[in-house]
């Protein structure tokens, strides 16, 4: 196996050491933490009232965005 030596700040090292599990190597932790994730990986993370509040905020934001878009379009196109 080829290995590379990298230089990181002490703060970055401490952060990585905290993020990795006790039985995990730094290489494995870096691969896990930098893995590209799908949006579906987040499905179900927020449940109950927290999830409902978040969903409501998204819907309200979308409604507000649609209103602003209509207003802008009317000004631009008459």
N, C-alpha and C positions, 0 to 999 in steps of 0.2 A: 504494500500500500504506500502510495506517495503521500508525503506530509508536507505542509507549508507552515511556515512560521509567520505570525501576524503580530503587529503591535497595536494594542488598544490601551485606552486610558484606564486608570484604576477605577474610575466611576463606571465605565463600561464593563470592566471585569466583574465588579461587585454586582452590577445589575444582572449580568449573565449568570453568575454563580447563584444568585437568589432565584432566578427563573428556572434553573435546571433542577431536576429531581436528584436525590442523593445517589441513586444508582445509575445516573445518566452521565455519559461523557460530555465534555464541552462540544465536541463535534456533533454529536447526536442532538444536543440541545439547540445548537445553531441551525441545524437542518430542520428541526421541528418548528422553531420560532420563525423561520423565514419561508416555510412552505406556503405556496400559493393556495389560498383557500377559496372555496366556492361560497357564494351568498347562502346557499342551502345549509352550510355548516352552522350558520347562526340560527336556523329555524328552531323555535321552541325555547330559546334562551330566556326570553322575557315572558313570564306567565302571570296570570291573575291581573290584579289592578295595575301593576307596573306595565304589563304588556298592553292592556286596554288603553291606558293613558298615552302610551307611546303611539299606538295605532291612531288614536283620536288626534294627536298632535300632527301626525303625518297627513291625515285626511284634511285637517284644517289648513295646513300649509299648502296643500295641493289646491284647495278651493281658493285660497288667497292668491296663489300664483296664477290661477286661471282668470280671476277677476282683473289682476294687474295686466295680464296679457291682453285681455279684451279691451281694457282702457287704452293701453298703448297702441293696439292695432287700430282702434277707432281714431286716435289722434293721427296716426300715420296714414291711414287709408281712407279716412272720412266716414 
